[in-house]
Amino acid sequence: MIFRIRAVLFVGLFYLMTLMWVLASLFAYMFGQQALQAVVRSWARTNHRLTRFVVGIDSRAIGPIPTGPCLLAVKHEAAYETIEIVRLTGTPVMVMKRELVDIPLFGKVTQLYGVIPVERSAGAKALRMMLAGGKRAIAEGRPIAIFPEGTRVEPNSTPPLRPGFAGLYRAVGLPVVPVAVDSGRVFGKVMPKRSGTITFQFGEMIPAGLGREEIETRVHAAMNALVSAAEAGA
């Protein structure tokens, strides 16, 4: 019961904090892109502290965190990693569903910060949008964070990767760093479930230029490394 109260408090504080940072981001953009990115990084750091102190959820990173242009292929079990990956890796360009970009004010900030909006039903059009966004990210020297499963998945599940990932990989010609995450153990779709530590395991960099089957197989295995470890210890 006490944890549930803390979880509700966290959600309320998170949305209040996010509104404040959205307004601050719009103001900061008047001073340039770097000022906006600094505010976004501050938002990510503040969310990390808020999560840790209010509900007792912390995170740890294992493996070398990449710098510079690459594809970050991140396991997606909760909203937590969509913000924490910004704190861990700096200012990645995020591949996100179109609906989030259409949210008033918040969506405007995402566009100014740099995201690649994807309309899942758009097919070839969606891939062209990802390619254009990917080229902009490369020109700016920023990594691209993508969630190849396409949406949040249940803990310990290993669904196949969506075809858009391989298309983006082939189009932008960047190496891939798979990131395994086990956030679903402690963080639900709406709010935290319990205290604990979320692991971000950065895998070995996979080179550009591989065929679709090989890149999907290697990324899928590395993204689900924590699932395999949990099953082995069960």
N, C-alpha and C positions, 0 to 999 in steps of 0.2 A: 504494500500500500504506500509506504514512504517513497519507494523508488518511483512509483507511478506519479505521485505528486511532483517529484523532482523532474520527471520526464515531461509532464505538462508544462512546468515552469520553464524548462529548457526550450520547448517549442515556442512558447510565447516570447521569450527573450530572443530567440533566433530570428523570428520574423520582424520584431522591433529593430534588432540590430541590422538586419538586412535592409530594411527600409532606410535607416540612417545612412548606411554605406552606399546605397543606390543614389541617394541625394548628394552625398559627398562625391561620388564618382562623376556625376553629371557636372558638378561644380569644378572638379579637378580637371576634367577634359578641356576646359577653357585654357588651361596652361599646357596642354599637350598630352600625347599618348603616354609618355613616361610617367606623368603625374597620375593619370588614370590607372595605369598598371600598379603603381605604388599603393593606391587606395584598395585595389582588388586584392593585392597580396596581404595588406593589413586586415581586410575582411576575413581572409582565409586563416590568418594567424589567430585572430580574435575568436573565430568559430572553434578552432582547435582548443583554445583555453577554456571557452565556455563549455564545450563538451566534456572536457576533463574535470573541471571543477564542479559543475552542476550535477552531472550524471555519472561521473567516474569512468568515462570512456577515453582511453588514450590510444595512441598508435605508435608503432615502431616500424622502421624501414630496414630491410635486409637486402644486401647487395648494392653494387654501385649505382648511384642515381645519375642518369645521363645528363649531359649538357649539350646544347646546340640542337640543330634540326634532326629529328627522328620521329618515328611513330611510337607513341606509348599505347600499347594495347592492354587495356585495363579490365580486369574482372569486375563485374557490376552486380553487387548484391544489395546495395543500399545507397541512399543519397549521400552518405558520408564521404565516399571516395571522390565524388565529383568536385568537392571543395578541397579535401585534403590533398589531392594530387596537385592542386595549384600551390599549396603551401610547400609541398615537397620538391616540386620541379621548377618553380619560378613563375613563368607566365606562359603556360602552354595555350595554344589555340585549341578550343574545345569543339569536338563534333557533338552536336546536340539536336534533339528533335525540334522540329519547327515550332511546335506549340509553345515551348519555353521562350523562344525569341519573340513571340507575339504578345507576351505579357506586358502590359503597360509599364513604363519606366524601367523595370528590370530588363525587359527585352531590349530596350534601347541601349542600356549599359552593356549588355552582352555584345551587341553589334559594334559598339565603339571600342570595346576591349579586344574583340577579335574572336569570333566563333564561326563554325561552319554549320549552318542550319541544314537539317536533312528532313525532307518530307518523304516518309517511308513509302508512300504509294506512288511517288513520282517516277520510279524506275530510272531510266537513262538520264533524265533531267537531274535527279538527285546526285548521280555520279558526277555529272558535269559541274554541279555546284560544289561538291567535295573537292574536285580537281582544282577549280578556281581558288577556293579557300586554301587548299594545300600549297599552291604556288605562292600565295601571299605570305603564308607562314614561313616558307623557305626563304623568301626575299627578306623577311624580318629576322631571320636566324632563330626562330622559335620552334619548339617541338609541337607536335600535334597529338592531342590526347583523344583516343577513340575507344568506345566500349563495344567491341566486336560482337557481343551477344545481342546487341540492339536494344535491350531493355533490362530492367532488374530481374535477377533470377533467384530462385530459392537457394538457401545454403546447401552446399555439398551437391549441387546439380551441375551437370556439364553439358549444356545444350550445344549444338553445332554453331559455328560462327556464321553471322549473316554475310551474304555475298558482297555487300558494300565494302567490307574490310579489304578483301583481296583486290577489289577494283581500285580502291584508294592507294593501296600498297604498290600496285603495278603502275598507277598513273603518276605518283609523285616521286617514285624512285628513291625512297628513303629506307634506311635500316629500321628494324623494329626492336623495341625493348618490351617484352611481355611483362605484365605486372599482375601477380596473383594477390588477391585480397580476400579476407575472410570476415568482412564486416557484418554479414547477415547473421552471425551468431549472436551479436549483441544489439544490432540496430535494425529495426523493422522498416517498413515502407514509409510509415508516418512519423514514428517517434522511437526513441531508444527502448530496448527491451530489458536490458540489464547492464551492469557495469562490466568492464573487461578491457582487454587490449586488442586492438585490431592490427593485424600484420600486413604490411605491404612488402611483398617479395619481388624485387626487381631481378628479372632473369638476364641471361646473357644476351648481348646484342646479336640479332639475326640479320645477316646482310641483305641488301636490296637485290632484286633481280632473280629471285627464286620463282619456280612455277607455283601455280595456285595450290595444288594439292600439298606440296611440301611446306609452303609458308603457313597454310591453315593448320596442318598437322603439328608443326613445331610450336606455333603460337598457342594453339588449343591446349597442348600438353603443359606448356610453361604457365599459362594462365590458371590452370587447374592443379598446379603443384601442391598447393595447400590442401585442396580437397583430397588428393591422393595420400598426403601425409596423415590427414585426419582419419581416413579409412584404414590406413595401415596400423594406426595406433588404437583403433577401436577394438 
